[in-house]
């Protein structure tokens, strides 16, 4: 290095003491922050000071009022708790058996990082980290520092916190045009994986266009860089992510102060050979700040590995500003005392399951002298139900540093089969003796009827099913026997001993076993998404059989949204009763028994599906706990460019990208009143997409969350000429439908001269659409010129679901009347000459119909709201000599809907 040359540190690494209002709450009276963060905190304190000078209120203060934020805050504050009354009675400390080490302000910075965080909640620090008792304590005299925030004692009342300021983004002061340019560039960078250089080029291009129109403001000066644009929009992801140093082997947490003061980088955990910091040559600013160091030999300590962490408390604070999130909250206080639902009542979510509200708290898990695991009361009368103790506090109240124990419990463990076995400590699914974590079925039993022997009787004529797992040949596992065996594995002194216990009992130790109330067999579910589709595609019939299978699949007329999960699957319904679960379980049993008799090699998935009934009864419909949403998140994470970074940097990149997307969505609740419709539409497009861009999960979610609305192509602006259509009788059909729809009007043919009547004009009364979207599902028509997809559908007519061909979609309108949507359909032809199919007895449950190929009844007009579901059509040649082809029509939704 040349003499006199100074290596300048980047701004984000230039650190100093921050003495803002928040950082002075630290026991030392300050925090080490970057100069960028110090500047941001200083500006925030100035805003607080200005507000304090004009208002003495203790309520929540909002810098810029928006209807969405005001609505959310009103909903949050409406809890019946006054500001002068404590909302929680502080229990006595001796009534709780604290499993975590108490929070000690004098030693907090030895084990909790502060240099990378703007604000660490004492509650988060207490519950998320176990302090390092062996780490040296800094020599700072904390008693000489001012204590800006005195917490109440157990005998005092919780005082209201200072005003909680919700700082709205600085972009709210920008013009809508500039703000929209920010949104376009940031959206492209976050959701379209546009590189920063490309996104900044787009941003500056749009700003130049605004300048050419003479509308570019000079104050505030518009941002020209993506990072500045994100900051202006409020996407301050560093406020929500902490970089916590950890050991690179055992992942033990350390603080930055610990790294600064220890003499060795070796991990203090017994028998760990890892390190928690490394040294590198410091920047010139670091050398200037440490004047006692030799400039040629100064080395800066950096974490060997970091653990990115995003606070759950901060995330909930953001969620509570979303009106849709607040509106979806439900009161669970009475769930633990409600009576069991009947077998015919529809279950809609996890809270309808038998185990919902049954989680006990106030327990401690002990192991007696015989090695048996038991859950006993922490103190007399401490056992309660978890849902009876849930209280939502104001998120702007200050919390005392020494809180009573925060209760929590694991409601359900939902993984694929390998993940479940690893997490809960069960043997793998290929284990010869213990392949099933619910019963004692062996691997060799999968090829016999023993693995599918559910005692069930199904009457097709009466549609009655009785299934009783307790009368089957399955010998179910006991939770506390499993816990005892897992504890034996924990106490074993060698890997060979643990392996022997695993082979004999099918379990190994899991840290989840330390949770009081945790029952590994009962609370571990079989994920429907992985298990069911692994069950229905097991066949392996060689190359010839595979070619036949491919030809059959390619010959099927599929709907364009085939990626979504069909609702005709009984067990995959969003709402389902236990009677329907039992019926679906019976079908699966018969399917597996049939495969076994045909000599098909059976897999563990087939047997695990035999336990669906108990899982549905415990946790409600699979819609509440399947893994589609998690798989979608995994897909989003795979698209993030990681550049091969290690030591926690890849995890940090994933967390930053995820947080950016969440903060971008939060903008929808914080837009200013002068926000343009284009801004709102762009933000909503981040979560509401159409067609192929949306993917399987988002299409499914759209269908579940739809309210029956109908979307039409925006490119159709002008009415069509009904008399020039390919079918000349369309005008007369629509005329009859208009008379039935608007019964209060006398509607006549446009050629009529009747006075006082309303003519249906062939050139001005109807718009024709090549497709429409209803409930998130696309419906095309046979007369469309660009594509013939989605031209078939099931329609609800007179209480029955009938397969039809769709010819036209029209929007009819008359002067002074609201437009109505209608569809012209042709029913498929079916008669008694078609031989009975093997599935005829189950056609209603399965949603399967049989009709003649390309044969249809006369045209008729229906309301577009009667479109019920997409369908798949399987062509089948009935008689090759007579050239008779049938269509096997498979509806994607088996449940008829009311069309009132």
ZAVEX-860298 format. One record per residue (C-alpha): residue in three letters; x, y, z. Coordinates in steps of 0.5 Angstrom, whole numbers, padded with zeros to 4 digits, always signed. Layout:
N
alaXYZ ...
This chain:
900
unk+0000+0000+0000 unk+0003+0007-0002 unk+0005+0011+0004 unk+0000+0016+0006 unk-0006+0012+0002 unk-0012+0012+0007 unk-0017+0006+0005 unk-0024+0010+0006 unk-0029+0005+0010 unk-0036+0005+0006 unk-0042+0009+0010 unk-0045+0003+0012 unk-0039+0001+0016 unk-0037+0008+0019 unk-0040+0007+0026 unk-0041+0011+0032 unk-0045+0012+0039 unk-0052+0014+0038 unk-0055+0017+0043 unk-0062+0018+0041 unk-0069+0017+0045 unk-0069+0010+0043 unk-0062+0008+0044 unk-0061+0011+0050 unk-0066+0006+0053 unk-0060+0001+0053 unk-0057+0000+0060 unk-0050+0004+0057 unk-0054+0010+0055 unk-0052+0009+0048 unk-0052+0004+0042 unk-0046+0003+0037 unk-0050+0005+0030 unk-0048+0006+0023 unk-0048+0014+0021 unk-0053+0013+0016 unk-0058+0010+0022 unk-0055+0016+0027 unk-0058+0021+0022 unk-0064+0017+0021 unk-0065+0017+0029 unk-0064+0024+0029 unk-0069+0026+0024 unk-0074+0022+0028 unk-0072+0025+0034 unk-0074+0032+0031 unk-0080+0030+0029 unk-0082+0027+0036 unk-0080+0033+0039 unk-0084+0038+0034 unk-0090+0033+0036 unk-0089+0033+0043 unk-0089+0041+0043 unk-0096+0041+0040 unk-0099+0035+0043 unk-0099+0032+0050 unk-0104+0026+0048 unk-0102+0019+0050 unk-0106+0016+0044 unk-0103+0014+0038 unk-0101+0019+0033 unk-0101+0019+0026 unk-0096+0024+0022 unk-0101+0023+0016 unk-0108+0021+0016 unk-0110+0016+0011 unk-0117+0012+0012 unk-0114+0005+0012 unk-0109+0007+0017 unk-0114+0010+0021 unk-0119+0004+0021 unk-0114-0001+0023 unk-0112+0003+0029 unk-0119+0004+0031 unk-0120-0003+0031 unk-0114-0005+0035 unk-0115+0000+0040 unk-0122-0002+0041 unk-0121-0007+0046 unk-0124-0004+0052 unk-0118-0002+0056 unk-0117+0005+0058 unk-0110+0008+0058 unk-0110+0009+0066 unk-0112+0002+0067 unk-0107-0004+0067 unk-0109-0009+0062 unk-0106-0015+0065 unk-0105-0016+0072 unk-0098-0018+0074 unk-0097-0025+0077 unk-0092-0026+0082 unk-0086-0029+0080 unk-0086-0035+0084 unk-0092-0037+0081 unk-0088-0039+0075 unk-0083-0044+0073 unk-0078-0040+0068 unk-0075-0044+0063 unk-0071-0038+0061 unk-0066-0034+0064 unk-0069-0028+0067 unk-0067-0022+0063 unk-0061-0018+0067 unk-0060-0011+0064 unk-0053-0010+0067 unk-0051-0016+0062 unk-0056-0015+0057 unk-0051-0013+0052 unk-0046-0018+0053 unk-0050-0023+0050 unk-0055-0019+0045 unk-0053-0016+0039 unk-0054-0008+0039 unk-0050-0005+0034 unk-0054-0008+0028 unk-0061-0007+0031 unk-0064+0000+0032 unk-0069-0003+0037 unk-0069-0009+0041 unk-0075-0011+0045 unk-0073-0014+0052 unk-0079-0019+0051 unk-0075-0021+0045 unk-0069-0022+0048 unk-0071-0026+0054 unk-0075-0031+0050 unk-0070-0032+0044 unk-0063-0032+0047 unk-0060-0036+0052 unk-0054-0032+0055 unk-0047-0034+0055 unk-0045-0035+0062 unk-0038-0036+0061 unk-0037-0030+0057 unk-0033-0024+0060 unk-0037-0018+0062 unk-0035-0011+0059 unk-0032-0006+0064 unk-0037-0001+0063 unk-0040+0002+0069 unk-0047+0002+0067 unk-0049+0005+0074 unk-0046+0012+0071 unk-0050+0012+0065 unk-0057+0016+0066 unk-0063+0011+0066 unk-0068+0014+0061 unk-0073+0009+0062 unk-0075+0006+0069 unk-0080+0000+0069 unk-0086-0001+0074 unk-0085-0006+0079 unk-0090-0011+0081 unk-0094-0007+0085 unk-0094-0001+0081 unk-0099+0000+0075 unk-0097+0000+0068 unk-0096+0007+0065 unk-0098+0009+0058 unk-0092+0009+0054 unk-0090+0016+0050 unk-0094+0017+0044 unk-0093+0012+0038 unk-0091+0015+0032 unk-0092+0012+0026 unk-0088+0015+0021 unk-0091+0015+0014 unk-0086+0015+0008 unk-0083+0021+0005 unk-0085+0019-0002 unk-0092+0022+0001 unk-0090+0029+0000 unk-0088+0027-0007 unk-0093+0028-0013 unk-0097+0022-0015 unk-0093+0022-0022 unk-0086+0022-0018 unk-0089+0017-0013 unk-0091+0012-0019 unk-0084+0012-0022 unk-0081+0010-0015 unk-0086+0004-0015 unk-0085+0002-0022 unk-0078+0002-0021 unk-0078-0002-0014 unk-0083-0007-0017 unk-0079-0009-0023 unk-0073-0010-0018 unk-0077-0014-0012 unk-0082-0018-0016 unk-0079-0018-0023 unk-0072-0019-0021 unk-0069-0013-0025 unk-0062-0012-0024 unk-0061-0005-0020 unk-0057-0002-0026 unk-0063-0003-0030 unk-0068-0001-0025 unk-0065+0005-0024 unk-0065+0006-0031 unk-0072+0006-0032 unk-0073+0010-0026 unk-0069+0016-0029 unk-0072+0015-0036 unk-0079+0016-0033 unk-0077+0022-0029 unk-0074+0025-0035 unk-0081+0024-0038 unk-0084+0028-0032 unk-0079+0033-0033 unk-0080+0034-0041 unk-0088+0035-0039 unk-0085+0040-0034 unk-0088+0037-0028 unk-0082+0035-0024 unk-0081+0038-0018 unk-0075+0041-0015 unk-0077+0040-0008 unk-0076+0035-0005 unk-0071+0033-0010 unk-0073+0026-0013 unk-0069+0020-0012 unk-0065+0018-0017 unk-0062+0011-0014 unk-0066+0005-0012 unk-0064+0005-0005 unk-0066+0012-0004 unk-0073+0010-0008 unk-0074+0005-0003 unk-0072+0009+0003 unk-0077+0014+0000 unk-0083+0009+0000 unk-0081+0007+0007 unk-0078+0000+0005 unk-0073+0001+0011 unk-0071-0007+0011 unk-0066-0006+0016 unk-0070-0003+0021 unk-0073-0010+0021 unk-0067-0015+0020 unk-0062-0016+0025 unk-0055-0019+0024 unk-0054-0024+0030 unk-0047-0027+0031 unk-0046-0034+0032 unk-0041-0040+0032 unk-0040-0043+0025 unk-0041-0050+0028 unk-0046-0050+0034 unk-0049-0044+0032 unk-0049-0041+0039 unk-0051-0033+0040 unk-0046-0028+0041 unk-0046-0020+0042 unk-0042-0015+0038 unk-0039-0013+0045 unk-0037-0020+0047 unk-0033-0020+0040 unk-0030-0014+0042 unk-0028-0016+0049 unk-0026-0023+0049 unk-0019-0026+0048 unk-0020-0032+0044 unk-0025-0033+0038 unk-0026-0040+0040 unk-0033-0042+0042 unk-0034-0042+0049 unk-0039-0048+0048 unk-0036-0055+0051 unk-0034-0059+0046 unk-0035-0054+0040 unk-0029-0053+0036 unk-0032-0047+0032 unk-0030-0040+0032 unk-0035-0034+0033 unk-0031-0028+0030 unk-0025-0027+0025 unk-0020-0022+0024 unk-0019-0017+0018 unk-0015-0011+0016 unk-0019-0005+0019 unk-0021+0001+0015 unk-0018+0008+0016 unk-0024+0010+0020 unk-0023+0004+0024 unk-0016+0006+0025 unk-0017+0013+0027 unk-0023+0011+0032 unk-0018+0007+0036 unk-0012+0011+0037 unk-0008+0006+0041 unk-0007+0001+0035 unk-0002+0001+0031 unk-0004+0003+0024 unk+0000-0003+0020 unk-0002-0008+0025 unk-0010-0006+0027 unk-0014-0012+0025 unk-0022-0011+0026 unk-0026-0017+0028 unk-0032-0019+0024 unk-0037-0025+0026 unk-0035-0031+0023 unk-0042-0033+0021 unk-0049-0029+0022 unk-0056-0031+0024 unk-0061-0026+0020 unk-0067-0025+0025 unk-0073-0021+0023 unk-0077-0020+0030 unk-0084-0023+0030 unk-0087-0017+0034 unk-0085-0012+0029 unk-0088-0016+0024 unk-0095-0017+0028 unk-0094-0009+0029 unk-0094-0008+0021 unk-0100-0013+0020 unk-0104-0010+0025 unk-0104-0004+0020 unk-0107-0008+0015 unk-0115-0007+0015 unk-0116-0014+0012 unk-0111-0017+0017 unk-0115-0014+0023 unk-0122-0016+0020 unk-0120-0023+0019 unk-0118-0024+0027 unk-0123-0028+0030 unk-0125-0029+0038 unk-0122-0035+0041 unk-0124-0034+0048 unk-0130-0039+0048 unk-0127-0044+0043 unk-0124-0049+0049 unk-0131-0049+0052 unk-0135-0050+0046 unk-0139-0057+0045 unk-0136-0062+0039 unk-0139-0061+0032 unk-0143-0066+0029 unk-0141-0071+0024 unk-0145-0068+0019 unk-0143-0060+0020 unk-0138-0057+0015 unk-0131-0056+0018 unk-0128-0050+0015 unk-0121-0049+0018 unk-0116-0051+0024 unk-0121-0048+0029 unk-0126-0053+0028 unk-0122-0059+0029 unk-0123-0063+0036 unk-0116-0061+0039 unk-0117-0054+0037 unk-0117-0051+0044 unk-0114-0057+0048 unk-0107-0055+0049 unk-0106-0054+0056 unk-0101-0049+0059 unk-0098-0048+0066 unk-0095-0055+0066 unk-0088-0057+0067 unk-0085-0064+0064 unk-0081-0069+0068 unk-0078-0075+0068 unk-0079-0080+0074 unk-0074-0085+0077 unk-0077-0091+0072 unk-0076-0086+0066 unk-0083-0085+0065 unk-0085-0078+0062 unk-0090-0074+0065 unk-0093-0067+0065 unk-0095-0064+0072 unk-0098-0057+0074 unk-0092-0052+0075 unk-0096-0050+0082 unk-0103-0052+0084 unk-0108-0050+0080 unk-0103-0047+0074 unk-0106-0052+0069 unk-0110-0048+0064 unk-0112-0048+0056 unk-0108-0044+0052 unk-0114-0040+0048 unk-0116-0038+0055 unk-0110-0034+0056 unk-0109-0030+0050 unk-0109-0023+0051 unk-0108-0018+0045 unk-0104-0012+0048 unk-0103-0005+0045 unk-0097-0005+0041 unk-0095+0002+0043 unk-0094+0000+0051 unk-0088+0000+0054 unk-0086-0007+0057 unk-0083-0008+0064 unk-0076-0012+0063 unk-0078-0018+0068 unk-0084-0021+0065 unk-0088-0027+0067 unk-0087-0033+0063 unk-0090-0032+0056 unk-0094-0038+0054 unk-0094-0042+0048 unk-0095-0049+0045 unk-0094-0052+0038 unk-0101-0053+0035 unk-0099-0058+0029 unk-0093-0060+0026 unk-0094-0060+0018 unk-0088-0063+0014 unk-0087-0068+0008 unk-0086-0075+0011 unk-0078-0074+0011 unk-0079-0067+0014 unk-0084-0070+0020 unk-0079-0076+0021 unk-0073-0071+0022 unk-0077-0066+0026 unk-0081-0070+0031 unk-0075-0076+0032 unk-0079-0081+0028 unk-0075-0087+0024 unk-0075-0086+0017 unk-0080-0088+0012 unk-0076-0093+0009 unk-0074-0097+0016 unk-0076-0104+0016 unk-0079-0104+0023 unk-0082-0097+0024 unk-0084-0094+0017 unk-0090-0091+0020 unk-0090-0086+0026 unk-0097-0087+0027 unk-0098-0094+0028 unk-0094-0101+0028 unk-0094-0103+0021 unk-0088-0106+0018 unk-0085-0105+0012 unk-0087-0112+0009 unk-0094-0111+0011 unk-0095-0105+0006 unk-0095-0111+0000 unk-0101-0114+0004 unk-0108-0112+0006 unk-0106-0112+0013 unk-0103-0104+0012 unk-0110-0102+0009 unk-0115-0106+0014 unk-0120-0101+0016 unk-0126-0104+0018 unk-0131-0100+0014 unk-0138-0101+0011 unk-0141-0097+0005 unk-0148-0097+0003 unk-0148-0094-0004 unk-0156-0094-0004 unk-0156-0091+0003 unk-0150-0087+0002 unk-0148-0089+0009 unk-0141-0090+0011 unk-0138-0093+0018 unk-0131-0093+0019 unk-0128-0095+0026 unk-0120-0094+0026 unk-0120-0097+0033 unk-0123-0104+0030 unk-0118-0104+0025 unk-0111-0109+0025 unk-0107-0102+0026 unk-0104-0102+0033 unk-0103-0095+0034 unk-0097-0092+0038 unk-0098-0088+0045 unk-0095-0081+0045 unk-0092-0082+0052 unk-0089-0089+0051 unk-0085-0085+0045 unk-0083-0080+0049 unk-0080-0085+0054 unk-0076-0088+0049 unk-0074-0082+0046 unk-0071-0080+0053 unk-0068-0086+0053 unk-0064-0084+0047 unk-0063-0078+0050 unk-0059-0081+0056 unk-0055-0086+0051 unk-0048-0085+0052 unk-0046-0087+0045 unk-0049-0087+0038 unk-0049-0095+0037 unk-0054-0094+0043 unk-0058-0089+0040 unk-0058-0093+0034 unk-0061-0100+0038 unk-0066-0096+0041 unk-0068-0093+0034 unk-0069-0100+0031 unk-0072-0103+0037 unk-0077-0097+0038 unk-0077-0093+0032 unk-0076-0086+0036 unk-0070-0082+0037 unk-0069-0075+0041 unk-0072-0069+0039 unk-0072-0062+0042 unk-0079-0061+0041 unk-0080-0067+0047 unk-0078-0062+0052 unk-0084-0058+0051 unk-0090-0059+0056 unk-0096-0061+0053 unk-0092-0064+0046 unk-0095-0070+0044 unk-0091-0073+0037 unk-0096-0078+0035 unk-0102-0074+0036 unk-0100-0067+0033 unk-0096-0069+0027 unk-0100-0070+0021 unk-0099-0073+0014 unk-0099-0067+0009 unk-0104-0068+0004 unk-0101-0065-0002 unk-0095-0069-0002 unk-0098-0076+0001 unk-0104-0076-0004 unk-0101-0074-0010 unk-0096-0079-0008 unk-0101-0084-0007 unk-0105-0084-0014 unk-0099-0084-0019 unk-0095-0090-0016 unk-0096-0095-0023 unk-0090-0097-0026 unk-0091-0101-0032 unk-0085-0101-0037 unk-0084-0097-0043 unk-0090-0099-0047 unk-0095-0098-0041 unk-0092-0091-0040 unk-0093-0089-0048 unk-0100-0091-0047 unk-0101-0087-0041 unk-0098-0081-0044 unk-0102-0082-0050 unk-0108-0082-0046 unk-0106-0076-0042 unk-0105-0072-0049 unk-0111-0074-0051 unk-0115-0071-0046 unk-0118-0064-0047 unk-0115-0060-0041 unk-0118-0053-0038 unk-0112-0048-0038 unk-0112-0048-0031 unk-0110-0055-0030 unk-0105-0053-0025 unk-0110-0051-0019 unk-0112-0057-0015 unk-0119-0060-0017 unk-0124-0059-0012 unk-0128-0065-0014 unk-0123-0069-0009 unk-0127-0070-0003 unk-0122-0070+0002 unk-0119-0063-0001 unk-0125-0059+0000 unk-0125-0053+0003 unk-0131-0054+0007 unk-0132-0062+0009 unk-0136-0066+0014 unk-0133-0072+0018 unk-0139-0076+0014 unk-0135-0074+0008 unk-0128-0075+0010 unk-0131-0082+0012 unk-0133-0083+0005 unk-0127-0080+0002 unk-0123-0085+0007 unk-0127-0091+0004 unk-0125-0089-0003 unk-0118-0089-0002 unk-0118-0095+0002 unk-0122-0099-0004 unk-0117-0096-0009 unk-0111-0098-0005 unk-0114-0105-0004 unk-0115-0106-0011 unk-0108-0104-0013 unk-0105-0109-0008 unk-0109-0114-0011 unk-0107-0113-0018 unk-0100-0114-0015 unk-0098-0106-0016 unk-0092-0105-0011 unk-0095-0101-0006 unk-0091-0095-0002 unk-0091-0092+0005 unk-0096-0086+0002 unk-0101-0091+0001 unk-0101-0094+0008 unk-0101-0087+0011 unk-0107-0085+0007 unk-0111-0090+0012 unk-0110-0085+0018 unk-0113-0079+0014 unk-0120-0080+0018 unk-0116-0079+0025 unk-0112-0073+0023 unk-0118-0069+0020 unk-0122-0070+0026 unk-0117-0067+0030 unk-0115-0061+0026 unk-0121-0060+0021 unk-0120-0059+0013 unk-0114-0060+0010 unk-0114-0053+0007 unk-0112-0051+0014 unk-0106-0054+0014 unk-0103-0057+0008 unk-0096-0055+0005 unk-0098-0051-0002 unk-0097-0044+0001 unk-0090-0046+0004 unk-0088-0049-0003 unk-0090-0043-0006 unk-0086-0039-0001 unk-0080-0044-0003 unk-0081-0043-0010 unk-0080-0035-0009 unk-0074-0036-0005 unk-0071-0040-0011 unk-0071-0034-0015 unk-0067-0030-0011 unk-0060-0029-0014 unk-0055-0031-0008 unk-0049-0031-0011 unk-0046-0037-0007 unk-0045-0033-0001 unk-0043-0036+0005 unk-0043-0035+0013 unk-0050-0033+0013 unk-0050-0028+0007 unk-0055-0033+0003 unk-0060-0033+0009 unk-0059-0025+0010 unk-0061-0024+0002 unk-0067-0029+0002 unk-0069-0025+0009 unk-0068-0019+0006 unk-0072-0020-0001 unk-0078-0023+0003 unk-0078-0017+0008 unk-0078-0013+0002 unk-0084-0016-0001 unk-0088-0016+0005 unk-0086-0008+0006 unk-0088-0007-0001 unk-0095-0010+0000 unk-0096-0006+0007 unk-0096+0000+0002 unk-0103-0001+0000 unk-0105+0001+0007 unk-0101+0007+0008 unk-0102+0010+0001 unk-0104+0018+0002 unk-0111+0021+0000 unk-0108+0023-0006 unk-0106+0017-0009 unk-0107+0015-0016 unk-0111+0009-0018 unk-0105+0007-0022 unk-0101+0007-0016 unk-0106+0002-0012 unk-0107-0002-0018 unk-0099-0003-0018 unk-0099-0005-0011 unk-0105-0010-0011 unk-0102-0013-0017 unk-0096-0016-0013 unk-0101-0021-0010 unk-0107-0021-0015 unk-0105-0024-0021 unk-0108-0027-0027 unk-0107-0033-0031 unk-0101-0037-0032 unk-0097-0031-0029 unk-0100-0033-0022 unk-0099-0040-0022 unk-0102-0046-0018 unk-0102-0043-0011 unk-0105-0036-0013 unk-0110-0039-0017 unk-0112-0043-0012 unk-0112-0038-0007 unk-0116-0033-0012 unk-0121-0038-0013 unk-0122-0040-0005 unk-0123-0032-0004 unk-0127-0030-0010 unk-0134-0027-0008 unk-0137-0029-0014 unk-0135-0023-0019 unk-0134-0024-0026 unk-0128-0020-0030 unk-0128-0019-0037 unk-0123-0017-0042 unk-0122-0010-0042 unk-0120-0009-0049 unk-0127-0010-0051 unk-0130-0003-0052 unk-0136-0003-0057 unk-0142-0007-0057 unk-0143-0013-0063 unk-0148-0014-0068 unk-0152-0019-0066 unk-0155-0020-0073 unk-0148-0022-0076 unk-0146-0027-0072 unk-0145-0034-0074 unk-0151-0037-0071 unk-0157-0033-0073 unk-0162-0035-0068 unk-0158-0031-0062 unk-0162-0025-0063 unk-0168-0028-0061 unk-0165-0032-0056 unk-0163-0026-0052 unk-0169-0022-0054 unk-0173-0028-0050 unk-0168-0028-0044 unk-0168-0020-0044 unk-0176-0020-0043 unk-0175-0025-0037 unk-0169-0021-0034 unk-0173-0014-0034 unk-0180-0017-0033 unk-0182-0009-0031 unk-0181-0007-0038 unk-0184-0009-0045 unk-0178-0011-0049 unk-0179-0012-0057 unk-0176-0013-0063 unk-0172-0007-0066 unk-0176-0008-0072 unk-0183-0007-0068 unk-0187-0001-0068 unk-0190-0002-0062 unk-0191+0005-0058 unk-0188+0005-0051 unk-0184-0001-0052 unk-0176-0002-0051 unk-0173-0005-0057 unk-0167-0009-0056 unk-0162-0006-0061 unk-0158-0011-0065 unk-0152-0006-0065 unk-0152-0003-0059 unk-0155-0008-0053 unk-0150-0013-0053 unk-0142-0014-0052 unk-0139-0021-0054 unk-0133-0023-0050 unk-0128-0029-0052 unk-0127-0031-0045 unk-0129-0029-0038 unk-0126-0030-0031 unk-0131-0032-0025 unk-0128-0034-0018 unk-0121-0034-0021 unk-0123-0039-0026 unk-0123-0038-0034 unk-0128-0040-0038 unk-0128-0039-0046 unk-0132-0040-0051 unk-0133-0044-0058 unk-0134-0038-0062 unk-0127-0035-0060 unk-0122-0034-0066 unk-0116-0034-0062 unk-0116-0040-0058 unk-0121-0046-0057 unk-0119-0047-0049 unk-0124-0047-0044 unk-0130-0048-0048 unk-0133-0053-0044 unk-0135-0053-0037 unk-0140-0055-0032 unk-0147-0051-0031 unk-0152-0051-0025 unk-0159-0052-0028 unk-0165-0053-0024 unk-0161-0056-0018 unk-0156-0061-0022 unk-0149-0060-0025 unk-0149-0061-0033 unk-0143-0061-0037 unk-0144-0056-0043 unk-0141-0053-0049 unk-0140-0045-0048 unk-0142-0041-0055 unk-0142-0034-0053 unk-0141-0029-0047 unk-0145-0023-0047 unk-0146-0017-0043 unk-0153-0014-0044 unk-0155-0007-0043 unk-0161-0003-0044 unk-0162+0005-0042 unk-0163+0006-0035 unk-0162-0001-0033 unk-0155-0004-0030 unk-0152-0009-0035 unk-0153-0017-0034 unk-0148-0022-0036 unk-0151-0028-0040 unk-0148-0034-0043 unk-0151-0039-0049 unk-0149-0046-0048 unk-0151-0053-0051 unk-0152-0059-0046 unk-0148-0065-0048 unk-0152-0071-0050 unk-0153-0077-0046 unk-0158-0083-0046 unk-0160-0090-0044 unk-0156-0093-0050 unk-0149-0091-0047 unk-0147-0097-0043 unk-0146-0097-0035 unk-0139-0095-0033 unk-0135-0098-0027 unk-0136-0091-0023 unk-0143-0090-0025 unk-0145-0091-0017 unk-0140-0086-0015 unk-0141-0081-0020 unk-0144-0076-0016 unk-0139-0076-0011 unk-0133-0076-0016 unk-0136-0071-0021 unk-0136-0076-0027 unk-0141-0076-0033 unk-0141-0080-0039 unk-0144-0077-0046 unk-0143-0077-0053 unk-0137-0074-0056 unk-0139-0068-0060 unk-0146-0068-0060 unk-0150-0063-0056 unk-0157-0061-0055 unk-0161-0054-0057 unk-0158-0047-0055 unk-0160-0044-0049 unk-0159-0038-0045 unk-0157-0038-0038 unk-0154-0033-0033 unk-0146-0033-0033 unk-0147-0034-0025 unk-0149-0041-0026 unk-0142-0043-0029 unk-0140-0048-0024 unk-0133-0051-0025 unk-0128-0053-0031 unk-0128-0060-0033 unk-0123-0065-0037 unk-0126-0069-0042 unk-0123-0076-0043 unk-0124-0079-0050 unk-0126-0086-0050 unk-0127-0091-0056 unk-0133-0095-0055 unk-0134-0099-0061 unk-0128-0098-0066 unk-0132-0101-0072 unk-0138-0097-0071 unk-0134-0091-0070 unk-0137-0089-0063 unk-0133-0084-0059 unk-0135-0082-0052 unk-0133-0077-0047 unk-0132-0078-0040 unk-0133-0071-0037 unk-0129-0070-0030 unk-0132-0064-0026 unk-0127-0060-0022 unk-0132-0058-0017 unk-0137-0064-0015 unk-0141-0059-0010 unk-0147-0056-0013 unk-0148-0049-0012 unk-0154-0045-0010 unk-0156-0040-0016 unk-0161-0036-0013 
